[in-house]
């Protein structure tokens, strides 16, 4: 999808119609990223609204010259979802899950596939080395910190940081051709 610079500029100038069109264009992929982190439909829907409120309120901080709008938007979505999973209320809501919810979470725990399908990156991510797929899944789709990924994968933190940088660069080369 080509970046809609005209719509972005209109939104930055206060056009609610342009904002609405951007929402329509990007909300499904944004929801996919949020849901892959929080694994709860209601929470994901609420956070989707929060993300687009942040986009509206901070539209002036985005510059078409500094990067793609979609990347900026997904960073806001990812950070918002991760912040939510780290909140006390979210953690408390997870303590009393019924067994049926737990089974649902396990069956849908393939966050990487859900999220990458939603934004069209699956074929690129799957072309990476298995080690890269694991790291990207934990850090970007499941919301782990680098320290948490280090413990989960039993790999030194410095190695996680280096591999993450390398893997993201490989992914960038593939996506941008």
C-alpha positions as CSV (number, residue, x, y, z in Angstrom):
1,X,0.0,0.0,0.0
2,X,1.4,3.4,-1.0
3,X,1.5,5.9,1.8
4,X,-1.4,8.4,1.6
5,X,0.6,11.5,2.3
6,X,-2.2,13.8,1.3
7,X,-4.6,12.2,3.8
8,X,-1.9,12.4,6.5
9,X,-1.3,16.1,5.9
10,X,-5.1,16.8,5.8
11,X,-5.4,15.0,9.2
12,X,-2.5,17.0,10.6
13,X,-4.4,20.1,9.5
14,X,-7.5,19.0,11.5
15,X,-9.6,17.1,8.9
16,X,-11.8,14.6,10.7
17,X,-12.8,13.1,7.3
18,X,-9.1,12.4,6.5
19,X,-8.6,10.9,10.0
20,X,-11.7,8.7,9.5
21,X,-10.3,7.5,6.1
22,X,-6.9,6.7,7.7
23,X,-8.7,4.8,10.5
24,X,-10.5,2.7,7.9
25,X,-7.3,2.0,6.0
26,X,-5.2,1.0,9.1
27,X,-7.5,-0.1,11.9
28,X,-7.6,-3.8,10.9
29,X,-3.8,-4.2,10.8
30,X,-3.4,-2.1,14.0
31,X,-6.0,-4.3,15.8
32,X,-4.1,-7.4,14.7
33,X,-0.9,-6.1,16.4
34,X,-2.7,-5.1,19.5
35,X,-4.6,-8.4,19.8
36,X,-1.5,-10.4,19.3
37,X,0.0,-8.8,22.4
38,X,-3.1,-8.6,24.8
39,X,-4.9,-11.7,23.5
40,X,-8.3,-10.3,24.5
41,X,-10.8,-8.9,22.0
42,X,-12.4,-6.3,24.4
43,X,-9.1,-5.0,25.5
44,X,-7.8,-4.9,22.0
45,X,-10.8,-2.9,20.8
46,X,-10.4,-0.4,23.6
47,X,-6.7,0.0,23.0
48,X,-7.4,0.4,19.2
49,X,-9.5,3.4,20.1
50,X,-6.8,4.7,22.5
51,X,-4.2,4.3,19.7
52,X,-6.2,6.4,17.2
53,X,-6.9,9.0,19.8
54,X,-3.1,9.2,20.4
55,X,-2.6,9.5,16.6
56,X,-5.1,12.3,16.4
57,X,-3.7,14.2,19.4
58,X,-0.1,13.7,18.3
59,X,-0.5,14.0,14.5
60,X,1.8,17.0,14.4
61,X,4.7,15.0,15.8
62,X,4.7,12.7,12.7
63,X,6.8,13.8,9.7
64,X,6.4,12.1,6.3
65,X,10.2,12.8,5.8
66,X,11.2,10.7,8.9
67,X,9.5,7.4,8.1
68,X,6.4,5.6,7.0
69,X,3.1,6.5,8.7
70,X,2.3,2.8,9.1
71,X,5.5,2.2,11.1
72,X,4.8,5.2,13.3
73,X,1.2,4.0,13.9
74,X,2.3,0.4,14.7
75,X,4.9,1.6,17.1
76,X,2.2,3.6,19.0
77,X,-0.1,0.5,18.9
78,X,2.7,-1.9,20.1
79,X,3.8,0.4,22.9
80,X,0.2,1.0,24.0
81,X,-0.5,-2.7,24.1
82,X,2.7,-3.5,26.0
83,X,2.0,-0.7,28.5
84,X,-1.4,-2.3,29.0
85,X,0.0,-5.8,29.6
86,X,2.4,-4.3,32.2
87,X,-0.4,-2.5,34.1
88,X,-1.6,-3.8,37.4
89,X,-5.2,-4.0,36.3
90,X,-4.3,-6.2,33.3
91,X,-2.1,-8.5,35.4
92,X,-4.9,-8.9,38.0
93,X,-7.5,-9.7,35.3
94,X,-5.2,-12.5,34.1
95,X,-4.9,-14.1,37.5
96,X,-8.4,-15.5,37.5
97,X,-8.8,-16.8,34.0
98,X,-11.1,-19.8,33.7
99,X,-9.8,-23.0,32.1
100,X,-11.8,-22.4,28.9
101,X,-10.1,-19.0,28.6
102,X,-6.8,-20.6,29.1
103,X,-7.4,-23.2,26.4
104,X,-8.5,-20.4,24.1
105,X,-5.3,-18.5,24.8
106,X,-3.2,-21.6,24.2
107,X,-4.9,-22.3,20.9
108,X,-4.5,-18.7,19.8
109,X,-1.0,-18.3,21.2
110,X,0.6,-18.2,17.7
111,X,0.7,-14.5,17.9
112,X,3.3,-14.2,15.2
113,X,1.1,-15.8,12.6
114,X,-2.0,-13.7,13.6
115,X,-0.1,-10.5,13.6
116,X,2.0,-11.0,10.6
117,X,-1.0,-12.1,8.6
118,X,-2.9,-8.9,9.6
119,X,-0.1,-6.7,8.3
120,X,1.1,-8.8,5.4
121,X,4.6,-9.6,6.8
122,X,4.2,-13.4,7.4
123,X,6.0,-14.4,4.2
124,X,8.9,-12.1,5.1
125,X,9.2,-13.2,8.7
126,X,8.9,-16.9,7.9
127,X,11.8,-16.5,5.5
128,X,14.1,-15.5,8.4
129,X,16.2,-18.0,10.3
130,X,14.3,-19.9,13.1
131,X,16.3,-18.0,15.8
132,X,15.2,-14.7,14.2
133,X,11.6,-15.8,14.1
134,X,11.7,-16.7,17.8
135,X,13.2,-13.4,18.8
136,X,10.9,-11.2,16.6
137,X,7.9,-13.1,17.9
138,X,8.8,-12.6,21.6
139,X,10.0,-8.9,21.2
140,X,7.5,-7.5,18.7
141,X,4.4,-9.7,18.7
142,X,4.3,-10.9,22.3
143,X,5.6,-7.8,24.0
144,X,8.5,-9.3,25.9
145,X,11.3,-7.0,27.0
146,X,14.8,-8.0,25.8
147,X,15.6,-9.2,29.4
148,X,12.5,-11.4,29.4
149,X,13.3,-12.8,26.0
150,X,16.9,-13.5,27.2
151,X,15.5,-15.5,30.2
152,X,12.9,-17.3,28.1
153,X,15.3,-18.3,25.4
154,X,18.2,-18.8,27.8
155,X,20.4,-16.6,25.8
156,X,22.6,-13.8,27.2
157,X,21.0,-10.3,27.0
158,X,23.8,-8.9,24.8
159,X,23.3,-11.7,22.3
160,X,19.5,-11.0,22.2
161,X,20.2,-7.4,21.5
162,X,22.7,-8.2,18.7
163,X,20.5,-10.9,17.1
164,X,17.5,-8.6,17.3
165,X,19.3,-5.8,15.5
166,X,20.6,-8.3,12.9
167,X,17.2,-9.9,12.4
168,X,15.4,-6.6,12.0
169,X,18.0,-5.5,9.5
170,X,17.5,-8.7,7.5
171,X,13.7,-8.2,7.6
172,X,14.1,-4.6,6.5
173,X,16.2,-5.6,3.5
174,X,13.6,-8.2,2.5
175,X,10.6,-5.9,2.9
176,X,12.1,-2.9,1.3
177,X,13.8,-5.0,-1.4
